[in-house]
Amino acid sequence: MDGAAIIEELLTSEGRADPYPLYARAHALGAAVPAGPDTFLVVGHTAADKVLRTPAFAVATADMMAELTPEFAEHPSMALFGRSILQRNAPDHPRVRSLIASVFTARRVAALRPAVEAAVAGLLDEMAKQGADGSPVDFMDAFAFRLPVGVICELLGVPERDRYRFRDLASDLTVALEFIDDRSELTKADQAADELAGYFTELAAERLARPQDDLVTDLARIAADDPERLPARELLANLVLLLVAGFETTTNLLGNGLALLFRHPEAAAGLRSGAITPAGFTDEVLRFDSPVQLTSRVALAEGLAVDGLPVPVGNVALLLLGAANHDPARYDRPEVFDPTRRDSQPLSFGGGPHYCLGAQLARLEAEVAVPALLDRFPRLAQGGVPVRRDRLVLRGFETLPVIVR
């Protein structure tokens, strides 16, 4: 099986459901291998980390995408992501990222711990009421989504009454980040993009009229006062990105983590006894079953190489982060879930200029939530068959029923 065949298999429902055997086959081929015309597959941890940190390996911008896909701009979902920092390089990326980064300083995130603890306690109370009669509770909807969406919406300034409409919209929108053969699959994504852009257009206007202490107010003021620094279209795209990225991956981190606890009761016992730290558990979930499995970079300079393999200008490096996190050259027994690992350093949050702004916040939420969940429900059990989303890039569950007791 060569690199192209591995990609082909990953794009099947079976491959998306369990990509790890395919990752193991990819490792047998090398840290980086050709995978079709102008495409390379990068699965080695060191190789992927180097690409992420090399500025000449850049993200594919909207202009690049439009050259490859002429109808790119016709899809609001793809165009929206193209205007966000997710798909911008220097100088646009650092210009906008610096405006947002002040919200995610280490000090400010650490100061959120009491608010996260209070939110966790409240959601656990609701779960206890919902499952008091012994009926299953969907952990994904009742907790894994509601915790991070509440936190990011508080930072943004999204009113509480609006928050719980966003799960389906984000699910629809993020289809635009997946590998898509049939553009009709973007219909719901485009509708979600229009609805979310419309929502933040109104919210930004409201915050300009009645300012509050939140990120929407701060960014809306900058866009109004200095459009060259932050054009209105970029404002909307990045507000949508912050909302979706602020809860989508953390939702999957919590769901993937709980599913692993059900499969590994010894890990739950270790967390309860203190033998396993919440930080160690979170790191291993990120490594073992990453919420983000894949990203890509485009070679923009001559003379680039990955693990000794030349990558010509314009060629694409597909970075299988999930595979890099299972690299046997980096991890002893990578197929074993071991929350006591030291120096794990998973690549789940990326690296380099595009390292996830919300990484510390996601870790905080998981490190508070999981021990509290186990403490509140000592006999927490799986309450039915979980259902995974049929996705490759963003890996997580649609439903995860539990019995709270």
N, C-alpha and C positions, 0 to 999 in steps of 0.2 A: 504494500500500500504506500503510494507516494503522497506528497503534500496536497496535490490537487484532489486526490481521492479522499483524503481525510476531511478536507473542507466540504466536499460533496456529501459525505456521510454526516457531518455535523449539521448540515442544513435539513436533514430528515427529522421527522418527529422523534424517532428512536434515538438519534444522535443528540438531539436537544434534551431529551429526557435524562440521559446519562452520558455526558460527553467524556467522562474520565477514562474509559477503556481506549477511546480514540486518542486522547492525550498521551496515554502510555505508548501507543504505537508511534505517535509523532516523536516522542523522545528517543525512540529507537533509531530514528532517521537522523537526528542531530539537533543542535540548539536552534538552527535556522536552516530552512530548506526551501527550494523553489516550489511554488504551488500554482503554476499556470502562468499565462502571459503577464509580465510586468508585476507579478505578485510573489511575495515571499511569506512564509509562515515562520513566526518566531515563537518558540516554546520554552527555550532555556531561560532560567531566572536571571542570570547575569546578563545575557544578551538582551532580554526584554527591558531590563532596568536601564541598560546603557542607551537603548533606542529612546526610551522615555526621557532621558536626561540630555540627549543630544539635540540642540536647537535646530540643526539642519534637517532632522527628521521632524516634520511639522504636521499639524492636523490638516485634513482636507478642508479647505475653505469653501464658502458658497460659490465663489468664482470657479474654483477647480471642479466642483460638483456640477456646475452648470455646463462646463465644457464636455463632461462625460455624459451627462443626462440633460438634454436640452429642455425637458419639461420640468426641471428641478424647481424653478421659480414659480411654476403654476400650482405647486402644492404648498399651502400655507404651513403645514407641519414642518416640512423640510426647510422652507425659507426661514421660518422662525428660529429653528436651531442654528441655521446658518448665520443669523444676525447676533447670536449669543456668543459668550466667551468660549463655549464648548467647541466651536468651529472657527475660531479666530486665532491668528498668530500675531506676533509683534509687527507693528506697534499697537494694533488695536486691542489685542488681548491684555497686555499689562496696563493699558490705559483704563480699561473698564474694570479689570480685576482689582486694581488698587482701590477703586471706589467702594467695592463690595467687601474687601478684606477686613476693613476696620470692624465689621460686625463679628468676625470670626477669630478675633485675637484670643490667645490662650487665656488671658485674664477674664475676658468677657464670657467665654464658654464655661470656664470653671465657675464663674459666678452664677451660672444657670443651674447648677446642681440642685439647690433647694427647690427650684421650680419644677425640675424634672422629677425629683422625688415625690413632690406633691401630686404631679400629674399621674405618675405611676400608681400611687396609692389610690387615687380616685378611680382610675380605670380598673384596678383589681377589685375594688368595691363593686363596680358595675358588673364585672364578670361573675363575681360571687352571687349577686342577685339574679343574673340571667341564667346561671346554671344551678340555682338552689334546688330545683326539683330533679336534678340528675340528668337533665337533657344536655346534649353537647352544645358547646359554645364555639363559634368560629374564632379562633385566636387571631387570624389575620385581620378580620374586620373589627373585632371587639378591642384589640390591643395593638397588634403590630403596626397597623395603619394609624390608629388614632393618636398614639403617643408622638411619633415624629411629626405628623401633620400639625398637631397642636403646637409643638415647639417652634417649628419653622414659621407657622402662621403668626405666632406671637412676635417673633423677630421682625417679620415683614410688616405686620400690622393688619392682617386679614381678620375681620370680625369673626367671632366664634360661630355665629349663625351660618356662615358660609363654608366652614371648613370641611364638612363631611361630604360635600358634593364632589370633592377633587379626586377621590380614588379612581373612579371610573374614567374621568377625564384624563388623568395621568396615564392610566393603562392604555387608553386609546391613543394618546399622543405619542407615547414611547415606541409604538410600532414603527414609527419613522426612523428609529435608531437600529432597527433590526435589518437583516438581509432580506430584501423583498424582490421577488421576480415579477409579481403582478401588481402594478401600480394602483389597481382598484382596491387593494388592501389598505391604501392610505385614506380612503373616504372618511372613516371615523376619525383618523388622526387629524385630518384637515379640519373637520368640524370642531374637534377639541381645541385645536390651535386657535381657530377663530373665536371660540367661546372664551378661552382663557385670555386671549389678547383683549377682547372686549371687556372682560371683567376688570383687568388691570388698568385699562384706559379710564374706566369710570372711577376706580379706586384712587388712581394717581390724581385725577382731577379733584376728587373729594379731599384728598390730603393737602393739595395746594390751597384749597379754600379754607380747610380746617386742619392745620398741621398737628401731628402727634409725634411722640417719641418712638418712631419706628423707621425701618429701612425704606419703605415705600415713600414716606415723607421726605427723607434725606435725598434719595435718588431722584424723585420727582422735582425737587427744588433745583438740583444740579442741572437736570435736563431743561428746565424752564429758564434758568439763568444763563446757562452756557451750553447751547445746543451742539457746538463743535466738540465739546468735551464728552457729551452724552446725548446723541441724537434721540429723538422720541422713539423711533423704531427699535433702537438698541435698548432703550429703557424697558420697553414692553417685553422684548425677547428675553432679556436677562431676569426680569421679575418672574416670568413664567418658568424659566430654567431654575431659578432659585427655589421656587415653590416645589416643582416636581423633583428635582435632585435632592431637595431637603428632606423628602420623606420616602421616595420610591426605593432607594437602595437600603435605607435603614429598616424599612418595612421588611424587605427581603432578608436582611441580616438577622432580624429577630425571628422570623419564621424559619429560616434555615437553621438557626441555632437551636430552637426548640425541637425541631425534627431530629436533630442530632442527639439531643438529650434523651429523647424517647428511644433512640437506637443504642444509646450508650448510658444506661442508668448509673454506671460507675462514675461518669462525669458529673451527673447531678449530685450524687453522694459526695463527691469531692468538693463541689461548690458549697454544699451545705456544711461540710466539716471544716472548710477553710484550706484543705489540701490543694485545691485548685483556685487560683485567683480569678476574679471576674475579668481582669485585663488579659490574663493568659487564655481564658476560655474564648473571649472575643477575638483575639488574634488567631486562634486556631480555627474558629468558624470562618473567619475571613480567608484564611489559607485553604482550608479543606473544601469549602463550598461557597466560593466567592459570589456575592450579589452581582458583581460585574465580571463577566467572563472574557470579554474581548474588547479591544480597541484597535486603532490603526494609526499609522503615520505614513507620510509621503516623503520620499527623498527629494530634497530641494537643492542639493549641492553635489558637485563632482567628488569622486573619491570616497564615498561612503561605503561601509561594509558592516556586516553583522556576523560575528563569529567567523571572520575570515571570508565570508561570502560577499562579493561585490554587489552593491545595490545601486543600479544606475538612476540618474535623475528621472523623476516622475514615477518611479516604481513604488508600489505600496507594500508596506510591511504590516501584516496582520499579526497583532500581538495577542496571543491566547493567554491572557492573564491567569485563567483557571489552570492551564497547563503549566505555566511558569511556577505557580504555587505548588505544583506537584512534581517539580523537577527533582529526580533522584540525585542529581549532581549537587543540589543545594540542601535537600532534606533527607535525613535518614528515615527510611520506610515512609515515604510520602503518602502512601495509600492508607496509612493508619491514622485515625483521629486521636491526637494526643495533646490535650490542653496543657500539659506540663512542659511542652517544648520551650526552649530558650532561644532568644534572638531569632524569632520567626520571620519578621519583616516581610509579610505578604505584599504583593503588588496590587492588591484589590482596589486601592485608592489611586492607582496610577503612580506618577512620579514626574519630576522635572517641573517645567512651567505650568503644566496642567494638573498638578497634584490637587486632589479634591479639597476644596475650601472647607467643606463641612466634615472632614474626616474626624477631627477631635470631638465634634458634637455627636457624631454617630457613635463613636466609641463610648462617650459619656452615657448616652441613652441606653446602650446595650449593657454597660457595666452596672448601671443602676437597676435596670428593668429585670434582668434575668435572676439575680439573687432574690429580689423582692418577690418575683413570681414563685420561685421555689419555696420561699419562706411562707408565703401566704397560703399556698396550696401544697401541703406536704405529700399528698397522694395524687398529685396531678397526673392524669393519664390521657392517652390518645383516645378520642371519642369517635373515631371513624376513619375512613380512608382519605388521606390528604390528596389534594389535586394540585399538581404543578401547572404553572403557566407554560404554554408551549412557546418558549422563547430561548434564544441562544445568548444574546448579549446581556440581558438583565434576567438573572436566574432567581426564581422565587416561587412561592406557592400562591395559588388563587384562594384555596381554602385549607384550613388545618384545624379540624374539629378536636376539641379537648373536653374532658370531664374534670370539673373543678371540685376538689374535695381535700 
